[in-house]
Amino acid sequence: MATQTQFRLSGKSRGSYLALVEALPLASIKSDTHLAAAQKVMDRLLAKGKLERGESIYLEALSDLVASYEDQHHSIKPCSDADLLRHLMEAKGVSQSQLSQDTAIAKSAVSELLSGKKPFSRKIMRKLAAYFEVDVSLLALNL
């Protein structure tokens, strides 16, 4: 026997939820125009800060619909190891030589990584993850 989860909205939460549904019904997104409208509503709710329960439930459902549409129509390909390393270096404000010095990764290896001639090895991933303070899984996306 399946257990059914139920929730009820009342008062102000119910009113805010229904107003949002009337303005933009929760339905599969079928076009980029509909996507843009959904993103505007999401941006407005996120800018609001603390949300009422009804707004929070609506935002979660709308976010799922947007993610589903974007996954099908606007998927983002994973970036290369070189692009990822370039981004991390730029964000931290370090040069190739500084990265090499701080991580004990040979300058030639850093150069090969940045030129795309060499992929991340597991050893290099661990060093870079520790240095940039990111989870090693971020660096392992292209394996």
Backbone as a printed PyTorch tensor [residue, N CA C, xyz], in Angstrom:
tensor([[[  0.8440,  -1.1840,   0.0000],
         [  0.0000,   0.0000,   0.0000],
         [  0.8830,   1.2380,   0.0000]],

        [[  0.6940,   2.1120,  -0.9730],
         [  1.5190,   3.3130,  -1.1140],
         [  1.0810,   4.3610,  -0.1080]],

        [[  2.0710,   5.0480,   0.4200],
         [  1.7940,   6.1450,   1.3390],
         [  1.7170,   7.4280,   0.5380]],

        [[  0.6860,   8.2190,   0.7680],
         [  0.5090,   9.4530,   0.0360],
         [  0.8890,  10.6230,   0.9300]],

        [[  1.7670,  11.4750,   0.4100],
         [  2.1640,  12.6660,   1.1520],
         [  1.1890,  13.7770,   0.8140]],

        [[  0.6800,  14.4270,   1.8430],
         [ -0.2630,  15.5130,   1.6260],
         [  0.2430,  16.7680,   2.3060]],

        [[ -0.0600,  17.8830,   1.7140],
         [  0.2120,  19.1490,   2.3650],
         [ -0.9480,  20.0750,   2.0620]],

        [[ -1.1670,  20.9560,   2.9610],
         [ -2.2500,  21.9190,   2.7900],
         [ -1.6920,  23.3090,   3.0310]],

        [[ -2.1530,  24.2180,   2.2040],
         [ -1.8050,  25.6180,   2.3760],
         [ -3.0510,  26.3380,   2.8640]],

        [[ -2.8470,  27.2440,   3.7640],
         [ -3.9890,  28.0100,   4.2510],
         [ -3.5890,  29.4620,   4.4150]],

        [[ -4.5720,  30.2830,   4.4800],
         [ -4.3540,  31.6980,   4.7430],
         [ -3.4800,  32.3780,   3.7000]],

        [[ -2.5250,  33.1510,   4.1750],
         [ -1.6590,  33.9550,   3.3230],
         [ -0.8270,  33.0820,   2.3830]],

        [[ -0.3350,  31.9270,   2.8770],
         [  0.4640,  31.0330,   2.0440],
         [ -0.3380,  30.5250,   0.8560]],

        [[ -1.5970,  30.1770,   1.1090],
         [ -2.4600,  29.6800,   0.0360],
         [ -2.7030,  30.7820,  -0.9800]],

        [[ -2.9420,  31.9760,  -0.4950],
         [ -3.2000,  33.1140,  -1.3810],
         [ -1.9970,  33.4400,  -2.2540]],

        [[ -0.7970,  33.4170,  -1.6740],
         [  0.3940,  33.7320,  -2.4540],
         [  0.6630,  32.6510,  -3.4970]],

        [[  0.4280,  31.3880,  -3.1330],
         [  0.6210,  30.2790,  -4.0600],
         [ -0.3590,  30.4010,  -5.2290]],

        [[ -1.6200,  30.6140,  -4.9260],
         [ -2.6360,  30.7040,  -5.9720],
         [ -2.3940,  31.9050,  -6.8870]],

        [[ -1.9450,  33.0330,  -6.3250],
         [ -1.6490,  34.2090,  -7.1440],
         [ -0.5130,  33.9110,  -8.1220]],

        [[  0.4810,  33.1890,  -7.6640],
         [  1.5980,  32.8140,  -8.5400],
         [  1.1340,  31.8630,  -9.6380]],

        [[  0.3080,  30.8870,  -9.2800],
         [ -0.2000,  29.9260, -10.2590],
         [ -1.0810,  30.6300, -11.2900]],

        [[ -1.8590,  31.6130, -10.8490],
         [ -2.6910,  32.3600, -11.7960],
         [ -1.8240,  33.1740, -12.7470]],

        [[ -0.7360,  33.7550, -12.2540],
         [  0.1430,  34.5710, -13.0890],
         [  0.9530,  33.7160, -14.0610]],

        [[  1.4450,  32.5810, -13.5980],
         [  2.2160,  31.6720, -14.4410],
         [  1.9420,  30.2540, -13.9670]],

        [[  0.9930,  29.5730, -14.6180],
         [  0.6420,  28.2160, -14.1950],
         [  1.8340,  27.2650, -14.2320]],

        [[  1.8360,  26.3200, -13.3200],
         [  2.8850,  25.3020, -13.2670],
         [  2.5630,  24.2380, -14.3070]],

        [[  3.2040,  24.3640, -15.4610],
         [  3.0000,  23.4180, -16.5610],
         [  4.3300,  23.2560, -17.2820]],

        [[  4.4740,  22.1880, -18.0240],
         [  5.7090,  21.9590, -18.7740],
         [  6.0360,  23.1740, -19.6260]],

        [[  7.2970,  23.5500, -19.6090],
         [  7.7440,  24.6910, -20.4040],
         [  7.9660,  24.1990, -21.8260]],

        [[  7.3720,  24.9110, -22.7810],
         [  7.3850,  24.4540, -24.1780],
         [  8.1750,  25.3630, -25.1180]],

        [[  8.6140,  26.5490, -24.6380],
         [  9.3150,  27.4730, -25.5300],
         [ 10.2810,  28.3470, -24.7320]],

        [[ 11.1810,  28.9940, -25.4580],
         [ 12.1070,  29.9160, -24.7990],
         [ 11.3820,  31.1420, -24.2410]],

        [[ 10.2760,  31.5250, -24.8660],
         [  9.4740,  32.6460, -24.3540],
         [  8.8880,  32.2860, -22.9950]],

        [[  8.3590,  31.0810, -22.8900],
         [  7.8110,  30.5980, -21.6220],
         [  8.9390,  30.4720, -20.5920]],

        [[ 10.1100,  30.0130, -21.0310],
         [ 11.2720,  29.9100, -20.1470],
         [ 11.6490,  31.2820, -19.5840]],

        [[ 11.6920,  32.2870, -20.4320],
         [ 12.0430,  33.6390, -19.9890],
         [ 11.0470,  34.1600, -18.9580]],

        [[  9.7740,  33.8930, -19.1720],
         [  8.7410,  34.3170, -18.2160],
         [  8.9340,  33.6060, -16.8770]],

        [[  9.2330,  32.3140, -16.9360],
         [  9.4550,  31.5440, -15.7010],
         [ 10.6850,  32.0650, -14.9590]],

        [[ 11.7420,  32.3810, -15.6980],
         [ 12.9590,  32.8890, -15.0590],
         [ 12.7200,  34.2400, -14.3810]],

        [[ 11.8790,  35.0740, -14.9830],
         [ 11.5450,  36.3690, -14.3670],
         [ 10.8360,  36.1600, -13.0250]],

        [[  9.9030,  35.2250, -13.0100],
         [  9.1730,  34.9340, -11.7680],
         [ 10.1430,  34.3870, -10.7180]],

        [[ 11.0170,  33.4640, -11.1350],
         [ 11.9910,  32.8970, -10.1970],
         [ 12.9130,  33.9830,  -9.6570]],

        [[ 13.4040,  34.8660, -10.5360],
         [ 14.2890,  35.9540, -10.1060],
         [ 13.5880,  36.8520,  -9.0900]],

        [[ 12.3300,  37.1550,  -9.3620],
         [ 11.5680,  38.0120,  -8.4470],
         [ 11.4120,  37.3530,  -7.0760]],

        [[ 11.1110,  36.0680,  -7.0700],
         [ 10.9500,  35.3590,  -5.7970],
         [ 12.2810,  35.2400,  -5.0520]],

        [[ 13.3470,  34.9420,  -5.7820],
         [ 14.6560,  34.8110,  -5.1320],
         [ 15.1470,  36.1430,  -4.5680]],

        [[ 14.8260,  37.2390,  -5.2460],
         [ 15.2320,  38.5640,  -4.7640],
         [ 14.4600,  38.9610,  -3.5110]],

        [[ 13.3180,  38.3610,  -3.3330],
         [ 12.4650,  38.6790,  -2.1840],
         [ 13.1000,  38.2540,  -0.8620]],

        [[ 13.9240,  37.2300,  -0.9050],
         [ 14.5470,  36.7330,   0.3320],
         [ 13.6730,  35.6870,   0.9860]],

        [[ 13.1970,  35.9810,   2.1800],
         [ 12.3770,  35.0200,   2.9120],
         [ 11.0230,  34.8890,   2.2230]],

        [[ 10.6810,  33.6430,   1.9220],
         [  9.4400,  33.3730,   1.2180],
         [  8.4080,  32.7490,   2.1360]],

        [[  7.1500,  33.0130,   1.8170],
         [  6.0690,  32.3200,   2.5080],
         [  6.0720,  30.8760,   2.0220]],

        [[  5.4300,  30.0060,   2.7530],
         [  5.4410,  28.5750,   2.4140],
         [  4.9100,  28.3190,   1.0080]],

        [[  3.8350,  28.9810,   0.6390],
         [  3.2510,  28.8090,  -0.6880],
         [  4.2070,  29.2530,  -1.7890]],

        [[  4.9010,  30.3590,  -1.5600],
         [  5.8740,  30.8460,  -2.5350],
         [  7.0390,  29.8720,  -2.6760]],

        [[  7.4610,  29.3290,  -1.5700],
         [  8.5680,  28.3840,  -1.5750],
         [  8.2090,  27.1100,  -2.3460]],

        [[  7.0200,  26.6010,  -2.1300],
         [  6.5530,  25.3980,  -2.8310],
         [  6.4540,  25.6780,  -4.3320]],

        [[  5.9180,  26.8350,  -4.6820],
         [  5.7880,  27.2170,  -6.0850],
         [  7.1690,  27.3470,  -6.7360]],

        [[  8.0950,  28.0210,  -6.0610],
         [  9.4390,  28.2300,  -6.5980],
         [ 10.1480,  26.8920,  -6.8440]],

        [[  9.9980,  25.9690,  -5.9330],
         [ 10.6330,  24.6580,  -6.0950],
         [ 10.0710,  23.9310,  -7.3140]],

        [[  8.7720,  23.9600,  -7.4870],
         [  8.1520,  23.2880,  -8.6310],
         [  8.5390,  23.9740,  -9.9420]],

        [[  8.5330,  25.2960,  -9.9550],
         [  8.8920,  26.0320, -11.1600],
         [ 10.3590,  25.7990, -11.5160]],

        [[ 11.2150,  25.7330, -10.5200],
         [ 12.6410,  25.4570, -10.7440],
         [ 12.8340,  24.0990, -11.3990]],

        [[ 12.0620,  23.1100, -10.9650],
         [ 12.1410,  21.7760, -11.5700],
         [ 11.7100,  21.8130, -13.0360]],

        [[ 10.6600,  22.5600, -13.3340],
         [ 10.1910,  22.6690, -14.7150],
         [ 11.2250,  23.3720, -15.6000]],

        [[ 11.8380,  24.4220, -15.0790],
         [ 12.8750,  25.1480, -15.8170],
         [ 14.0820,  24.2470, -16.0580]],

        [[ 14.5120,  23.5400, -15.0330],
         [ 15.6700,  22.6460, -15.1700],
         [ 15.4040,  21.5650, -16.2150]],

        [[ 14.2140,  21.0160, -16.2160],
         [ 13.8620,  19.9840, -17.1880],
         [ 13.9300,  20.5370, -18.6100]],

        [[ 13.3800,  21.7170, -18.8340],
         [ 13.4080,  22.3300, -20.1630],
         [ 14.8430,  22.6520, -20.5760]],

        [[ 15.6090,  23.2360, -19.6730],
         [ 16.9930,  23.5940, -19.9970],
         [ 17.8390,  22.3610, -20.2830]],

        [[ 17.6180,  21.2870, -19.5510],
         [ 18.3650,  20.0520, -19.8060],
         [ 18.1030,  19.5360, -21.2180]],

        [[ 16.8810,  19.6790, -21.6920],
         [ 16.5230,  19.1850, -23.0230],
         [ 16.9340,  20.1340, -24.1420]],

        [[ 16.8420,  21.4460, -23.8980],
         [ 17.0040,  22.4100, -24.9860],
         [ 18.2440,  23.2950, -24.8920]],

        [[ 18.8380,  23.3930, -23.7220],
         [ 19.9890,  24.2860, -23.5410],
         [ 21.0450,  23.6380, -22.6540]],

        [[ 21.3440,  22.3960, -22.9300],
         [ 22.3060,  21.7030, -22.0780],
         [ 23.6850,  22.3330, -22.2340]],

        [[ 24.4350,  22.3250, -21.1650],
         [ 25.7770,  22.9000, -21.1380],
         [ 26.7630,  21.7490, -21.1140]],

        [[ 27.6300,  21.7500, -22.0830],
         [ 28.6540,  20.7150, -22.1530],
         [ 29.6960,  20.9610, -21.0620]],

        [[ 30.2730,  19.8950, -20.5070],
         [ 31.3300,  20.0880, -19.5070],
         [ 32.5190,  20.8020, -20.1380]],

        [[ 33.1800,  21.6340, -19.3700],
         [ 34.3490,  22.3400, -19.8970],
         [ 35.5660,  21.4200, -19.8660]],

        [[ 36.5620,  21.7770, -20.6320],
         [ 37.7800,  20.9730, -20.6810],
         [ 38.5730,  21.1630, -19.3900]],

        [[ 39.4850,  20.2480, -19.1460],
         [ 40.3720,  20.3860, -17.9850],
         [ 41.1250,  21.7150, -18.0510]],

        [[ 41.5890,  22.0800, -19.2530],
         [ 42.3410,  23.3210, -19.4270],
         [ 41.4810,  24.5360, -19.0680]],

        [[ 40.2250,  24.5620, -19.5460],
         [ 39.3320,  25.6870, -19.2400],
         [ 39.0230,  25.7550, -17.7520]],

        [[ 38.8130,  24.6130, -17.1470],
         [ 38.5270,  24.5740, -15.7160],
         [ 39.7230,  25.0920, -14.9160]],

        [[ 40.9120,  24.6460, -15.2540],
         [ 42.1060,  25.1000, -14.5490],
         [ 42.3090,  26.6000, -14.7600]],

        [[ 42.1210,  27.0710, -15.9710],
         [ 42.2430,  28.5070, -16.2550],
         [ 41.2740,  29.3160, -15.3870]],

        [[ 40.0530,  28.8310, -15.2810],
         [ 39.0420,  29.5190, -14.4660],
         [ 39.4480,  29.5460, -12.9810]],

        [[ 39.8820,  28.4100, -12.4690],
         [ 40.2870,  28.3540, -11.0580],
         [ 41.4640,  29.2790, -10.7830]],

        [[ 42.4030,  29.3170, -11.7090],
         [ 43.5640,  30.1890, -11.5440],
         [ 43.1550,  31.6570, -11.5680]],

        [[ 42.2760,  31.9940, -12.4940],
         [ 41.8080,  33.3770, -12.5840],
         [ 41.0450,  33.7800, -11.3250]],

        [[ 40.1940,  32.8940, -10.8440],
         [ 39.3970,  33.1920,  -9.6460],
         [ 40.2850,  33.4070,  -8.4240]],

        [[ 41.3780,  32.6580,  -8.3570],
         [ 42.2870,  32.7900,  -7.2170],
         [ 43.3620,  33.8450,  -7.4680]],

        [[ 43.4870,  34.2700,  -8.7200],
         [ 44.4580,  35.2980,  -9.0590],
         [ 45.8980,  34.8020,  -9.0210]],

        [[ 46.1190,  33.5880,  -9.5140],
         [ 47.4800,  33.0400,  -9.5080],
         [ 47.9720,  32.8170, -10.9360]],

        [[ 49.2750,  32.9370, -11.1140],
         [ 49.9150,  32.6970, -12.4020],
         [ 50.3210,  31.2340, -12.5010]],

        [[ 50.7700,  30.8310, -13.7010],
         [ 51.2440,  29.4660, -13.8960],
         [ 52.4200,  29.1740, -12.9720]],

        [[ 53.3480,  30.1120, -12.9140],
         [ 54.5350,  29.8600, -12.0880],
         [ 54.1720,  29.7980, -10.6060]],

        [[ 53.2350,  30.6380, -10.1730],
         [ 52.8100,  30.6000,  -8.7710],
         [ 52.1170,  29.2770,  -8.4590]],

        [[ 51.2620,  28.8150,  -9.3780],
         [ 50.5800,  27.5360,  -9.1980],
         [ 51.6030,  26.4070,  -9.0980]],

        [[ 52.5690,  26.4190,  -9.9780],
         [ 53.6150,  25.3930,  -9.9750],
         [ 54.3760,  25.4040,  -8.6510]],

        [[ 54.7350,  26.5740,  -8.2210],
         [ 55.5000,  26.7110,  -6.9710],
         [ 54.6780,  26.2570,  -5.7620]],

        [[ 53.4280,  26.6610,  -5.7090],
         [ 52.5810,  26.3660,  -4.5490],
         [ 52.1440,  24.9020,  -4.4690]],

        [[ 52.0530,  24.2310,  -5.6200],
         [ 51.5380,  22.8620,  -5.6350],
         [ 52.6010,  21.8000,  -5.8880]],

        [[ 53.7860,  22.2350,  -6.2190],
         [ 54.8830,  21.3170,  -6.5850],
         [ 54.5450,  20.5080,  -7.8410]],

        [[ 53.7220,  21.0950,  -8.7070],
         [ 53.4620,  20.5250, -10.0230],
         [ 54.4480,  21.2030, -10.9680]],

        [[ 55.1680,  20.4200, -11.7330],
         [ 56.1880,  20.9690, -12.6290],
         [ 55.5920,  22.0410, -13.5550]],

        [[ 56.3950,  23.0870, -13.8250],
         [ 55.9350,  24.1570, -14.7130],
         [ 55.5260,  23.6070, -16.0750]],

        [[ 56.2920,  22.6350, -16.5720],
         [ 55.9670,  22.0510, -17.8720],
         [ 54.6220,  21.3240, -17.8280]],

        [[ 54.3180,  20.6820, -16.7140],
         [ 53.0350,  19.9860, -16.5700],
         [ 51.8830,  20.9890, -16.5240]],

        [[ 52.0620,  22.0970, -15.7990],
         [ 51.0320,  23.1370, -15.7420],
         [ 50.7940,  23.6910, -17.1430]],

        [[ 51.8700,  23.9220, -17.8730],
         [ 51.7620,  24.4260, -19.2400],
         [ 51.0060,  23.4450, -20.1300]],

        [[ 51.3150,  22.1590, -20.0210],
         [ 50.6300,  21.1380, -20.8150],
         [ 49.1550,  21.0310, -20.4340]],

        [[ 48.8530,  21.1750, -19.1430],
         [ 47.4580,  21.1470, -18.7010],
         [ 46.6920,  22.3190, -19.3050]],

        [[ 47.2880,  23.5120, -19.2550],
         [ 46.6170,  24.7170, -19.7500],
         [ 46.4800,  24.7340, -21.2710]],

        [[ 47.3780,  24.0700, -21.9720],
         [ 47.2860,  24.0210, -23.4360],
         [ 46.3650,  22.9050, -23.9100]],

        [[ 45.9220,  22.0560, -22.9910],
         [ 45.0390,  20.9520, -23.3450],
         [ 45.7750,  19.7330, -23.8570]],

        [[ 47.0870,  19.7400, -23.7630],
         [ 47.8830,  18.6010, -24.2300],
         [ 47.8920,  17.4540, -23.2300]],

        [[ 47.5600,  17.7650, -21.9830],
         [ 47.6230,  16.7680, -20.9160],
         [ 46.3520,  16.8450, -20.0730]],

        [[ 45.6710,  15.7140, -19.8520],
         [ 44.4980,  15.7300, -18.9650],
         [ 44.9490,  15.6440, -17.5020]],

        [[ 44.0240,  15.9270, -16.6040],
         [ 44.3100,  15.7960, -15.1780],
         [ 44.5700,  14.3330, -14.8340]],

        [[ 45.6280,  14.0760, -14.1010],
         [ 45.8340,  12.7470, -13.5190],
         [ 45.2070,  12.7720, -12.1330]],

        [[ 45.0380,  11.6270, -11.5380],
         [ 44.4530,  11.5810, -10.1820],
         [ 45.3380,  12.3310,  -9.1850]],

        [[ 46.6410,  12.1780,  -9.3150],
         [ 47.5720,  12.8560,  -8.4130],
         [ 47.4520,  14.3820,  -8.5550]],

        [[ 47.3950,  14.8400,  -9.7870],
         [ 47.2690,  16.2810, -10.0250],
         [ 45.9130,  16.7860,  -9.5380]],

        [[ 44.8670,  15.9920,  -9.7580],
         [ 43.5340,  16.3970,  -9.2800],
         [ 43.5330,  16.6170,  -7.7730]],

        [[ 44.1640,  15.7010,  -7.0360],
         [ 44.1990,  15.8470,  -5.5690],
         [ 44.9530,  17.1130,  -5.1680]],

        [[ 46.0720,  17.3840,  -5.8260],
         [ 46.8580,  18.5890,  -5.5110],
         [ 46.0650,  19.8590,  -5.8310]],

        [[ 45.4360,  19.8780,  -7.0040],
         [ 44.6670,  21.0610,  -7.4000],
         [ 43.4360,  21.2670,  -6.5120]],

        [[ 42.7710,  20.1750,  -6.1750],
         [ 41.5880,  20.2830,  -5.3070],
         [ 41.9680,  20.8680,  -3.9530]],

        [[ 43.0680,  20.4030,  -3.3980],
         [ 43.5190,  20.9390,  -2.1080],
         [ 43.9170,  22.4050,  -2.2420]],

        [[ 44.6270,  22.7290,  -3.3000],
         [ 45.1160,  24.1020,  -3.5000],
         [ 43.9700,  25.0830,  -3.7120]],

        [[ 43.0040,  24.7100,  -4.5520],
         [ 41.8970,  25.6150,  -4.8560],
         [ 40.7190,  25.4540,  -3.8980]],

        [[ 40.8630,  24.5330,  -2.9460],
         [ 39.8300,  24.2900,  -1.9310],
         [ 38.4850,  23.9500,  -2.5690]],

        [[ 38.5350,  22.9890,  -3.5050],
         [ 37.3150,  22.4910,  -4.1440],
         [ 37.2750,  20.9850,  -3.9720]],

        [[ 36.1080,  20.4110,  -4.1330],
         [ 35.9740,  18.9640,  -4.0560],
         [ 36.6520,  18.3350,  -5.2650]],

        [[ 37.3710,  17.2680,  -5.0610],
         [ 38.0890,  16.6130,  -6.1520],
         [ 37.1270,  16.1650,  -7.2520]],

        [[ 35.8750,  15.9140,  -6.9290],
         [ 34.9090,  15.4750,  -7.9490],
         [ 34.6910,  16.5590,  -9.0160]],

        [[ 34.8610,  17.8190,  -8.6560],
         [ 34.7510,  18.8990,  -9.6260],
         [ 35.7840,  18.7480, -10.7280]],

        [[ 36.9680,  18.2920, -10.3520],
         [ 38.0610,  18.1380, -11.3110],
         [ 37.9740,  16.8170, -12.0720]],

        [[ 37.1320,  15.9270, -11.6400],
         [ 37.0250,  14.6040, -12.2470],
         [ 35.8390,  14.4930, -13.2090]],

        [[ 35.2180,  15.5910, -13.5620],
         [ 34.0270,  15.5540, -14.4020],
         [ 34.2900,  14.9840, -15.7850]],

        [[ 35.4900,  15.1350, -16.2930],
         [ 35.7940,  14.6830, -17.6450],
         [ 36.3750,  13.2810, -17.7090]],

        [[ 36.4580,  12.5760, -16.6020],
         [ 37.0160,  11.2160, -16.6150],
         [ 36.0530,  10.2470, -17.2510]]])
